[in-house]
């Protein structure tokens, strides 16, 4: 579509953004759905976030995707937050309506949607999540919001452990009917005990990510049962050692992180435009690899 004087714009802010595939994906989707928008990327450091957001509002920007290091600051600047963004304390998607910033976080939405697309659901399930960083927190929060029964969080006793404990408290205070427990990842006996109680296991750490493709936090693969669901937030490589071993053990569903990436983008597109992203075409063009 041709850019004209009425063309609206969306953008990505964060740093660095030069490697991002978001402009190509969203501009392609705007063209396929015949919408008069363009999508740009702006390199914005943390100390320039407030200034950048103010400028984007003044310029009539329709909405913003947010990546590191700006996610937490943008949540502070938002006029309204979705339940997920409030619990996570970070935004990756903001839409501007009537001059107000409405903040969302679609990472967990993308994770849960990817499970559903493959025949799994978090509702009434017991879930073990390894990790307590941004992606892990988003997954834990969205699982709770969508009806998970119990969530076990395992993380190393590092700076993120307190974050995991804080997340657990916030979820239990905000979401009725869910129990959240936090344990040190170093306690492998407790980890395997809780995995055996679970329906779904999630890796949301960097374990297995390039260049450490031969790493997996699960050393005892006997915990993988045929009716078990295993999901990894890591998408490079497309199949981590965890996912390969889960498949080899016969787990009914074993998913890498590419689908989460696709569906969180679709959720943002829907928030931006009110329409569905052409996910099949987008997957074939940008994600099949």
ChimeraX attribute file (.defattr): number of C-alpha atoms within 10 A of each C-alpha:
attribute: neighborCount
match mode: 1-to-1
recipient: residues
	/A:1	14
	/A:2	8
	/A:3	10
	/A:4	9
	/A:5	5
	/A:6	8
	/A:7	12
	/A:8	16
	/A:9	17
	/A:10	23
	/A:11	21
	/A:12	22
	/A:13	25
	/A:14	21
	/A:15	18
	/A:16	15
	/A:17	16
	/A:18	10
	/A:19	8
	/A:20	12
	/A:21	12
	/A:22	18
	/A:23	16
	/A:24	15
	/A:25	20
	/A:26	23
	/A:27	19
	/A:28	21
	/A:29	22
	/A:30	19
	/A:31	14
	/A:32	14
	/A:33	13
	/A:34	10
	/A:35	14
	/A:36	16
	/A:37	21
	/A:38	21
	/A:39	21
	/A:40	15
	/A:41	22
	/A:42	14
	/A:43	13
	/A:44	23
	/A:45	15
	/A:46	18
	/A:47	11
	/A:48	12
	/A:49	19
	/A:50	16
	/A:51	11
	/A:52	17
	/A:53	19
	/A:54	11
	/A:55	12
	/A:56	18
	/A:57	17
	/A:58	10
	/A:59	10
	/A:60	13
	/A:61	19
	/A:62	20
	/A:63	27
	/A:64	27
	/A:65	26
	/A:66	25
	/A:67	21
	/A:68	17
	/A:69	17
	/A:70	22
	/A:71	24
	/A:72	18
	/A:73	18
	/A:74	24
	/A:75	26
	/A:76	16
	/A:77	17
	/A:78	18
	/A:79	13
	/A:80	16
	/A:81	21
	/A:82	13
	/A:83	17
	/A:84	26
	/A:85	26
	/A:86	18
	/A:87	21
	/A:88	26
	/A:89	20
	/A:90	25
	/A:91	30
	/A:92	24
	/A:93	30
	/A:94	27
	/A:95	21
	/A:96	20
	/A:97	12
	/A:98	5
	/A:99	13
	/A:100	13
	/A:101	23
	/A:102	21
	/A:103	30
	/A:104	26
	/A:105	30
	/A:106	27
	/A:107	30
	/A:108	26
	/A:109	24
	/A:110	26
	/A:111	26
	/A:112	23
	/A:113	22
	/A:114	24
	/A:115	20
	/A:116	12
	/A:117	11
	/A:118	13
	/A:119	10
	/A:120	17
	/A:121	20
	/A:122	22
	/A:123	15
	/A:124	16
	/A:125	18
	/A:126	23
	/A:127	27
	/A:128	28
	/A:129	25
	/A:130	25
	/A:131	25
	/A:132	27
	/A:133	17
	/A:134	19
	/A:135	19
	/A:136	23
	/A:137	26
	/A:138	27
	/A:139	26
	/A:140	30
	/A:141	26
	/A:142	26
	/A:143	26
	/A:144	28
	/A:145	20
	/A:146	15
	/A:147	17
	/A:148	22
	/A:149	18
	/A:150	23
	/A:151	24
	/A:152	22
	/A:153	28
	/A:154	25
	/A:155	26
	/A:156	15
	/A:157	12
	/A:158	10
	/A:159	11
	/A:160	15
	/A:161	21
	/A:162	14
	/A:163	16
	/A:164	24
	/A:165	17
	/A:166	13
	/A:167	23
	/A:168	23
	/A:169	14
	/A:170	16
	/A:171	21
	/A:172	15
	/A:173	11
	/A:174	13
	/A:175	15
	/A:176	12
	/A:177	13
	/A:178	20
	/A:179	17
	/A:180	23
	/A:181	15
	/A:182	20
	/A:183	20
	/A:184	16
	/A:185	18
	/A:186	13
	/A:187	12
	/A:188	16
	/A:189	9
	/A:190	14
	/A:191	21
	/A:192	18
	/A:193	11
	/A:194	19
	/A:195	20
	/A:196	18
	/A:197	13
	/A:198	18
	/A:199	20
	/A:200	23
	/A:201	22
	/A:202	23
	/A:203	26
	/A:204	24
	/A:205	20
	/A:206	18
	/A:207	22
	/A:208	23
	/A:209	20
	/A:210	14
	/A:211	10
	/A:212	13
	/A:213	16
	/A:214	12
	/A:215	16
	/A:216	17
	/A:217	17
	/A:218	17
	/A:219	11
	/A:220	9
	/A:221	13
	/A:222	11
	/A:223	15
	/A:224	22
	/A:225	15
	/A:226	13
	/A:227	12
	/A:228	20
	/A:229	23
	/A:230	24
	/A:231	24
	/A:232	29
	/A:233	26
	/A:234	24
	/A:235	18
	/A:236	15
	/A:237	16
	/A:238	19
	/A:239	20
	/A:240	27
	/A:241	21
	/A:242	27
	/A:243	22
	/A:244	13
	/A:245	17
	/A:246	26
	/A:247	18
	/A:248	12
	/A:249	16
	/A:250	14
	/A:251	17
	/A:252	17
	/A:253	19
	/A:254	24
	/A:255	26
	/A:256	23
	/A:257	22
	/A:258	23
	/A:259	24
	/A:260	26
	/A:261	19
	/A:262	23
	/A:263	24
	/A:264	23
	/A:265	23
	/A:266	25
	/A:267	22
	/A:268	27
	/A:269	21
	/A:270	13
	/A:271	18
	/A:272	18
	/A:273	15
	/A:274	10
	/A:275	12
	/A:276	14
	/A:277	24
	/A:278	15
	/A:279	14
	/A:280	10
	/A:281	13
	/A:282	19
	/A:283	16
	/A:284	10
	/A:285	13
	/A:286	14
	/A:287	16
	/A:288	9
	/A:289	8
